[in-house]
Structures are given as C-alpha cells and as structure tokens.
Amino acid sequence: MTTPPETMPPAPHPAAPAPRAEVMRIAAYVGGEGRLEGVNRVIKLSSNEGAFGPPPGAMAAYTKVASEIFRYPDGASSALRAAIGQRHGLDPARIVCGTGSDELIGHLCHIYGGAGTDILMSMHGFTMYQIAGTYAGSRVIKVPERNLTTDVDALLANVTEATRIVFVANPNNPTGSLLAQAEMERLRAGLRPDILLAIDAAYAEYVEDPDYDPGVALVDAGDNTVMLRTFSKIYGLGGMRVGWAYAPAGVIDAINRVRGVFNVNIAAQAAAVAALAEPGWVEKGREHNARAKARLSAALQQAGIKVWPSHGNFFLADFATPARAAAADASLRARGLIVRAMGAYDLPHCLRITVGTDEECGLVAEALTAFMHTQQHG
C-alpha cells in the first residue's frame, strides 16, 4: 500500500547552492590600491589612470545631467557612438559601447567561447581575459612571451581545432610592449577565419609610433577581428566605466543581443561625448606622458633600476628579485606612494608604475633613488 503524500519523509537538500567548478578556479581580480592607513596624502600610481583627471567639459556634462538621472539612458548609446565615429572616422553602426571594455571582453568570451573551446592570450596579458574566459567555460591558455613581448609564433603554435579567440593587448598591460603592425597582420593571416582576434587597444592614445594601428585596419579587412577601446585612461573617466568596440556587423549584432539593455548610464554617456570634444586633451596627455615617462625612466635607470620600454602611460621597474621589489614597494608606501606589485602577473620582481604628474613622478624618482642608495650602501 502506498504511503499517503502527507506522511512521506522530506527529500534531502544539499547543504548550499554549488557554484560551477570553473568559477571556483578563478582568482578574483584585485584592482590597484588607493588608500593607505595612517597616511595623510596618498598618491595613487597603481591603476594607469590619466595624469590630469577628467576633462573640464566632461565634468560639466556630468553635472548638467544630474536632473535627468531618474530616466533610463539611451540603450543604444546613439549620441556616444556617433561622437566616437566622428572622432575616429568609423561607422557608428559598427560600434558598440559597454560598461568599460571589461564588459565587452566578457561578452566576447561567452559568445564565442564556452565548454570545449580554447582562448589564447600572452603570458603577461591583462588578467580579465583569463577571468572572463574561464567564467565562460573555456580553457584559457597563457602563451610564453619573448622578451616580455607577445610572441606571434608561439601564439600560432598553440592554435588547435578548439581555439576560438585570441586576445592581444597592443600596447600590452602590464609590460608596455608593442607589436608592429606587420606582426599583427602576420598573426591575423596565420589564424583560421573562424578564430576571433580581439585587439585590446586601451592605451592607443599614448602610442607615438607613426606605423601603429590600434586595430581599425584589421577589423576593416574581414569579419573576424575586434578592436576594444576605453575612456578610462587618457580621457580620465575610469570611474564612469565606459568602453567601446569596433567590429564587423556580425560581431556587433551578437553583442547587442546579450549586453545589458541600459549598460552605459546617462552620466557616463554625456561625460564621454564631452571628453571626445575637449580641444587638445589627447594631445596634451600624450605629450606629457612621453616627456614625463622618459624623465622618470632615466632617473630610475640612473639609480640602478632596470626599466622596460613601454608604449603606455606606465612602465615596469625591474628589481631583479621578488624580495627587492617588495622592499621597494614598502619603501614607496611609507612615503604615501602606491604603485602596482606584479605578483599576480607572474612578474614578482617588478613594480608597475603609472606616469602621473610632474610632481608625482618627481616624488617616485626621489623615493626610489633613496631606496637604491640604501640597498647599495647599507
């Protein structure tokens, strides 16, 4: 005889909801620090933010829309896409905006990756490629570099039938290295047509090499390349979270199907449009960066610190050993100077230093010169 339902024992329940195994393999991203306990004045040079903050026009635009923040934003970011297109000579229909380029990186990994697929990146590439790719269920393969520069031959040698995306940051963060356009073209030519090449050009505005192309030419050449850009660096809008991609129509269509409906907020769209229109802003930032970076680099080298060449608004200071790098970091922090330790990027002997204002760079040079004097002379 069957037991009445009301008297049947309850089914056992698991202890708690279980995350997917891939999620638990991810080491959470840790951003650059911005505070130090007990220090009155903190100088943050750990996140590669623009040296001069946001453009005045962007701040004014942000303030102006304060009364409109109760309304949903334009989900298509139409005015912003039009402004980006006008500034860079691109078709706005082939532009999609995101909550920082991080959001777009994540969408690409989920759209084209997934279980049973591989995503390739360079050994010291931006950590978000690994996080987003792993979250999507892909196997993320970090390919060895050559002299802290993306190795095209090594990337191509690691391509398999499972490869779906190759991420290349150009310039690369955190190494600052740059691949020549001929190398980028060779990489694209060596990849199957069904493999997406994602070119992350977050630091494009700082590059002075006249032969540099941030990715536009390769996007226009076919249907399998994406260029990623951001307003977080030279435009000084890191706190607003605005990024964008220029891509073939098919890629844009796929991203628009899955992105947040109102992903870029009203204030962020207004500030970004105004930042693009700020007269001479990019030129001012690039000129300062080139001059200040060269001066600070020379000062550190004179103090006995190896400095890796960089095409961004930062560079790697190489202290040869993890212990010396940690000691240098502690010495800087004692003076209220925060830079970025590179252990998470498998470069524990290095510190990444953002190029700040002239005053900030001078303080770094003074602090590290004193540190090295102590190291050498006791």
SULCORFEN-V68001 format. One line per field, one symbol per residue. ss: DSSP state (H for helix, E for strand, L for the rest). phi: phi as a letter, one per 30 degrees, with the letter a starting at -180 (. if undefined). psi: psi as a letter, one per 40 degrees, with the letter a starting at -180 (. if undefined). Layout:
BEGIN
ss->???
phi->???
psi->???
END
This chain:
BEGIN
ss->LLLLHHHLLLLLLLLLLLLLHHHHLLLLLLLLLLLLLLLLLLEELLLLLLLLLLLHHHHHHHHHHHHHLLLLLLLLLHHHHHHHHHHHLLLHHHEEEELHHHHHHHHHHHHHLLLLLEEEEELLLLHHHHHHHHHHLLEEEEELLELLELLHHHHHHLLLLLEEEEEEELLLLLLLLLLLHHHHHHHHHHLLLLLEEEEELLLHHHLLLLLLLLLHHHHHLLLLEEEEEELLLLLLLLLLLLEEEEELHHHHHHHHHHLLLLLLLHHHHHHHHHHHHLLLHHHHHHHHHHHHHHHHHHHHHHLLLEELLLLLLEEEEELLLHHHHHHHHHHHHHLLEELEELHHHLLLLEEEEELLLHHHHHHHHHHHHHHHHHHHHL
phi->.ddeedcdddddcddaecdeeddddddedcdddbbbdicdccccbcbhdedciddedddddedddedcddcddddchddddddddddcicdedccbcbdideddeddddddccjeiccbcadecdeedddddddddjdcccccecchhbecddddddcdbdddbbbcbdbddccdidbcdedddddddddcdddcdcccccecedddcddddbdkedddddacbbbccbbcdcddicedcibbabcadeddddddddbdeebdcdeddddddedddcddiddddddddddddddddeddddddjcdbdebcccaaccccibeddddddddddddciccccdcedcibddbbccddcdeddddddddddddddddddci
psi->hhhideeiiiiiiidihhiidddeehhhhhihieihhehdhhhhfeefiideaiidddddddddedeeeeiiihdefddddddddddefihdefhhiigieddddddddddeaiheiihiiidfihdddddddddeeihhhhhiihffhhhddddddehadehdihhhhhiihedeihhidddddddddeiidehhhhhhfdfdeeheheehheeddddeeaffihhhiieecdeffdedghiiihiidddddddddeihdfdhidddddddddddehheddddddddddddddddddddddeehhhhiieafiihhhedidddddddddddddeehhahifdeeffeeihhhihaiddddddddddddddddddde.
END
